[in-house]
Amino acid sequence: MTPEFDIERIDEVIHGRVRLGIMAYLAGAGAADFGELKTRLSATDGNLSVHLRKLEEAGYVEILKAFAGRRPLTTVAITDSGRTAFAAYLEALRSLLPPN
């Protein structure tokens, strides 16, 4: 085992499959509407809502509610702290791998 190996560095808020997918998608896109995330992640409305709420409570995403005409529109954007946390998460995963 390498001395850098520390499983405690893995952010459990991000680590779930759907939350990881949300963070990875938003890291590239910056923001996405609810329907786009739902389609990309093959998630149900309820499942996606629960995971978005957990990320929002951690301060990793911001959820914006608006209307497009008469239709409600929910947009999710990654926050600066979310970008920082995602980068730290990826670095923590890299630290678990053996050196090349």
Contacts in CASP RR format, 6 or more apart in sequence:
PFRMAT RR
TARGET T0000
AUTHOR 0000-0000-0000
METHOD contacts of the structure
MODEL  1
MTPEFDIERIDEVIHGRVRLGIMAYLAGAGAADFGELKTRLSATDGNLSV
HLRKLEEAGYVEILKAFAGRRPLTTVAITDSGRTAFAAYLEALRSLLPPN
2 98 0 8 1.000
2 99 0 8 1.000
4 95 0 8 1.000
5 95 0 8 1.000
5 96 0 8 1.000
6 92 0 8 1.000
6 95 0 8 1.000
7 96 0 8 1.000
9 88 0 8 1.000
9 92 0 8 1.000
9 95 0 8 1.000
10 89 0 8 1.000
10 92 0 8 1.000
10 93 0 8 1.000
10 96 0 8 1.000
11 85 0 8 1.000
11 88 0 8 1.000
11 89 0 8 1.000
11 92 0 8 1.000
13 19 0 8 1.000
13 54 0 8 1.000
13 55 0 8 1.000
13 58 0 8 1.000
13 60 0 8 1.000
13 85 0 8 1.000
14 20 0 8 1.000
14 23 0 8 1.000
14 55 0 8 1.000
14 60 0 8 1.000
14 85 0 8 1.000
14 86 0 8 1.000
14 89 0 8 1.000
15 89 0 8 1.000
16 51 0 8 1.000
18 41 0 8 1.000
18 43 0 8 1.000
18 47 0 8 1.000
18 48 0 8 1.000
18 51 0 8 1.000
19 51 0 8 1.000
19 54 0 8 1.000
19 55 0 8 1.000
21 41 0 8 1.000
22 37 0 8 1.000
22 41 0 8 1.000
22 48 0 8 1.000
22 51 0 8 1.000
22 52 0 8 1.000
22 55 0 8 1.000
22 61 0 8 1.000
22 76 0 8 1.000
23 55 0 8 1.000
23 60 0 8 1.000
23 78 0 8 1.000
23 82 0 8 1.000
23 85 0 8 1.000
23 86 0 8 1.000
23 89 0 8 1.000
24 86 0 8 1.000
25 32 0 8 1.000
25 37 0 8 1.000
25 40 0 8 1.000
25 41 0 8 1.000
26 32 0 8 1.000
26 61 0 8 1.000
26 76 0 8 1.000
26 77 0 8 1.000
26 78 0 8 1.000
27 78 0 8 1.000
27 83 0 8 1.000
27 86 0 8 1.000
30 77 0 8 1.000
30 78 0 8 1.000
31 75 0 8 1.000
31 76 0 8 1.000
31 77 0 8 1.000
31 78 0 8 1.000
32 40 0 8 1.000
32 75 0 8 1.000
32 76 0 8 1.000
33 73 0 8 1.000
33 74 0 8 1.000
33 75 0 8 1.000
33 76 0 8 1.000
34 48 0 8 1.000
34 52 0 8 1.000
34 73 0 8 1.000
34 74 0 8 1.000
34 75 0 8 1.000
34 76 0 8 1.000
37 43 0 8 1.000
37 48 0 8 1.000
37 52 0 8 1.000
37 76 0 8 1.000
38 44 0 8 1.000
38 45 0 8 1.000
38 48 0 8 1.000
41 48 0 8 1.000
43 51 0 8 1.000
52 61 0 8 1.000
52 63 0 8 1.000
52 76 0 8 1.000
55 61 0 8 1.000
56 62 0 8 1.000
56 63 0 8 1.000
58 82 0 8 1.000
58 85 0 8 1.000
59 79 0 8 1.000
59 81 0 8 1.000
59 82 0 8 1.000
60 78 0 8 1.000
60 79 0 8 1.000
60 81 0 8 1.000
60 82 0 8 1.000
60 85 0 8 1.000
60 86 0 8 1.000
61 76 0 8 1.000
61 77 0 8 1.000
61 78 0 8 1.000
61 79 0 8 1.000
61 82 0 8 1.000
62 76 0 8 1.000
62 77 0 8 1.000
62 79 0 8 1.000
63 74 0 8 1.000
63 75 0 8 1.000
63 76 0 8 1.000
64 74 0 8 1.000
64 75 0 8 1.000
64 76 0 8 1.000
64 77 0 8 1.000
65 72 0 8 1.000
65 73 0 8 1.000
65 74 0 8 1.000
66 72 0 8 1.000
66 73 0 8 1.000
66 75 0 8 1.000
67 73 0 8 1.000
78 86 0 8 1.000
END
